[in-house]
């Protein structure tokens, strides 16, 4: 919606430009997967550099309360333009999902590379 608003020079297209910048920021923040509490976690391709960046901000990015508030704050400007309303709604739903995750005691934990190779059980 942001690209359509900026390319079409809609009225209040500045909100659409903000929507593009916010979308890029959210994509960079959300790309690294979190480690699961139980079981195994598979790292996304190229996730390590983003994980280091997200981990560097400490509790600002690990805490899901902060992420919920951040998503809610980023969705507000998207409501002022028709082309960006869908993105606004998606960010509002993501904010509610993060609030639900906080209530269930979840937090973001980085997946770091293993220092030792996994043990092989034996040849079959």
C-alpha positions, 0 to 999 in steps of 0.5 A: 500500500505504501508503494502504491500511495507514493507512486500514485502521489496520493493526497497525504502520500507522506504517510505512505512513505512512512509505511514503506520505512516502517515495513522495512523496519518490521521485516528486519526486526521479525526476520530472525526466528526465536529459539523454542522452549522445547524441541529444536529450532531451525535457523532461517537462511542468512538469519545470523547477521540479523540475529546479532543486530536484534540481540544488540538492542537487548531488552528493547527487542527481546521483550514482547511488551516492547514489540507489541507497543512498537507494532501498535505505534507503527500502525497508527499512521497507516490508518490515515490513508486508504492504501495503507489501511491493510498494513495498519490492520496487520500491524494491529493484529501482530500487536495483539498476538505479541500481547497474547504471547507475553501473557503466556510468558514467551520472550525472544531468545536468539538462535546461536550457532552450535559450538560443537557438531551434533553427535552422529548415532551410527551408520545404518 
